[in-house]
Amino acid sequence: MRVSVVRSGGFAGVERRAEADTAEDPALEALVSRSDLDSLPPRRERRGGGDRFVYEIDLDGRTVTVGESQLTEPLRELVGHLFRS
């Protein structure tokens, strides 16, 4: 499964991207299995608002956009893992 994240916003407005495949990363597969996209609250932050980041998370073609404060702990771990890889 392809997993990608695009982070935008923040103070400098710099966009950052990361992607990986669960077939090559067992830890990523475990993180994806814990990430329930259906449980996300509605996004309240707007792109470019303050110093907050906005994340576009794509799990094998299913894409959600979520504000920084609405990231669940499993999604926060998933994003961190991708950006460290």
Legacy VTK file of the C-alpha trace (Angstrom):
# vtk DataFile Version 3.0
C-alpha trace
ASCII
DATASET POLYDATA
POINTS 85 float
0.000 0.000 0.000
1.327 3.430 -0.966
1.171 6.032 1.773
1.897 9.698 1.196
1.702 12.881 3.229
1.844 16.504 2.127
2.313 19.045 4.908
1.604 22.679 4.073
1.114 25.896 5.983
3.098 26.869 9.027
4.986 30.115 9.529
7.072 29.854 6.344
4.357 28.197 4.249
6.798 25.593 2.963
5.270 22.402 1.571
6.880 19.121 2.573
6.152 15.702 1.032
6.917 12.134 2.020
5.811 8.751 0.748
6.570 5.087 1.274
5.170 1.628 0.664
4.037 -0.694 3.448
5.465 -3.661 1.535
8.938 -2.252 2.175
8.318 -0.938 5.694
6.630 -3.246 8.255
6.538 -0.465 10.876
4.590 1.708 8.447
2.103 -1.106 7.883
1.454 -1.299 11.631
0.940 2.468 11.814
-1.494 2.418 8.883
-3.518 -0.354 10.532
-3.989 1.905 13.597
-5.001 4.949 11.542
-8.780 5.202 11.381
-9.548 7.930 8.848
-13.281 7.626 9.544
-12.814 8.754 13.150
-11.345 12.143 12.217
-13.302 15.174 13.398
-14.278 17.789 10.799
-11.373 20.049 9.868
-11.723 23.452 11.475
-8.403 24.990 10.480
-8.051 26.695 7.159
-5.042 26.552 4.881
-2.657 29.382 5.694
-4.242 30.103 9.077
-1.678 31.214 11.647
1.336 29.012 12.178
-0.590 25.760 11.860
0.140 22.921 9.494
-2.411 21.187 7.282
-1.834 17.560 6.304
-3.087 15.789 3.206
-2.793 12.082 3.963
-3.263 9.504 1.221
-3.592 5.836 2.167
-3.564 3.909 -1.109
-5.845 6.336 -2.930
-8.026 7.359 -0.002
-7.169 10.964 0.812
-8.102 13.100 3.802
-7.089 16.626 4.690
-6.724 17.361 8.374
-5.555 20.325 10.410
-2.656 19.964 12.811
-4.815 20.042 15.938
-7.185 17.384 14.576
-4.454 14.768 14.001
-5.166 11.691 16.075
-2.220 10.140 17.888
-1.947 7.231 15.392
-1.912 9.687 12.459
0.651 11.873 14.245
2.887 8.813 14.596
2.324 7.869 10.939
3.242 11.369 9.734
6.311 11.459 11.981
7.444 8.074 10.714
7.137 9.110 7.075
9.033 12.344 7.555
11.841 10.552 9.444
12.245 7.901 6.728
LINES 1 86
85 0 1 2 3 4 5 6 7 8 9 10 11 12 13 14 15 16 17 18 19 20 21 22 23 24 25 26 27 28 29 30 31 32 33 34 35 36 37 38 39 40 41 42 43 44 45 46 47 48 49 50 51 52 53 54 55 56 57 58 59 60 61 62 63 64 65 66 67 68 69 70 71 72 73 74 75 76 77 78 79 80 81 82 83 84
